[in-house]
Amino acid sequence: MAKTTIAKKLAKRKYRPAPRIISSLYKFIMVNLVGRKYKPNFHIIDNVNDCDGPCFVIFNHLSRIDHMYVCGITYPRITNMMAGYSEFYRKKFSTIFALNKVIPKKNYSPDRISISGVSQVLKKGGCVTFAPEGLASDYGGNKPIVPGTSKMFKHFKVPVYLCYLEGQYLQNTKVCLDERLGETHATLSLLFSKEDVERLSVEEMDDIINEKFKRNEYEWNKEKKIKWKTYGRICHRLEDFCYKCPKCGKEFTMKGEGDKITCSNCGNGATMDDYYQFHPFEGAVIPESPYDWVENQRMDIIKEIRENPDYYFEDECQIGNLDEYKLIGKNKTSFIVGEGKIRVDHKGMHYVGTRKGEPYEFHVDYKNLYTLITEVDSSYFNFYLNGEYFDVFPKHQTVGKFCLLVEEMHRYHVNHYKNFKWKEYMYEGLELGIDLKEKN
């Protein structure tokens, strides 16, 4: 008898609110035991337990442990979390996801399983929780929500609650997997009543969510003056996203080690203290924070790709896929299946190399690709191509640049995944996507 694939098992899975005993046990383990060291601060303005019908709880996604905060602040309400589809192929999540009736979602890719799962839970009076940004923060700020989020809310016509998180990125950065202890907060409030959902337009709702999610973790910590336990590694791999020297302009010459980040070309650099504040070397040029550093690099890319119609960036890499019959262990997210070169240019993202011992290539345009996923950390990125999951492991520390390039190439040529309205100054006087070209 032929084995049933993992994908088919997921497609056949039925969804309902998780059994209370499972939900209670999960809350006790994650919040009362594991989460005690985080000293989470919960603030409830509007209690989701006062909602006697189906609803959503959305949250700004700052770290890989945000689910603990959402679970804690919504308890004893049973919630069904949505999680990345590929995570269901990982041994450490497979069983607990099944028990908790977690709903799979292919990030930034349309799929019927997630909508079907959401519909099943809401019809049974349940509560669905998810992060509309689609992935945890890369560098301490928020991403625009996934296009189509508010259309889903309009379709289901149920209340939407907001769990606003603060400090979780500084606790669990993408560049360093150390868990840094400091101070974190979660605040629960009603974002949209059922009447609001029916009254507001999709664009109005999208704008409200993006504005509510507005976040700069470094700026927040500067105001709060919270000291973090950083184990002497606060700048570890900071160059994954802060890859360009602000003084000499060289790329990939920055190196973060211990509490210092330094340019090997010109010596520019700074130390960072346990309050996440930079202290530049004498004569150095350093942005206010890593968040500002990355946004400066984004503005450089916005100009560069418009000035050069032949612009491209590439790196050697390995690629990984899921196995339809095997779960993944050892904290991996895929099985390595090939190696070659990954390239981003004005036409899209391209891979040329091997796959499973045979020559292989893919080409994806910006209508079908608008951002990249950094699922665990900043050493590799992921995306879905025609519904199939791919990991890309660049040879060098180039993930940060690839992420910015894909987003800004998309905005230049398509602009469905728009930047925030408060960042329109970055494009002043510049062409933006087919939506604006059609108006001219």
Order of alpha helices (4+ residues) and beta strands (2+ residues): alpha-alpha-beta-beta-alpha-beta-alpha-beta-alpha-beta-alpha-beta-alpha-beta-alpha-alpha-alpha-beta-beta-beta-beta-alpha-beta-beta-beta-beta-beta-beta-alpha-alpha
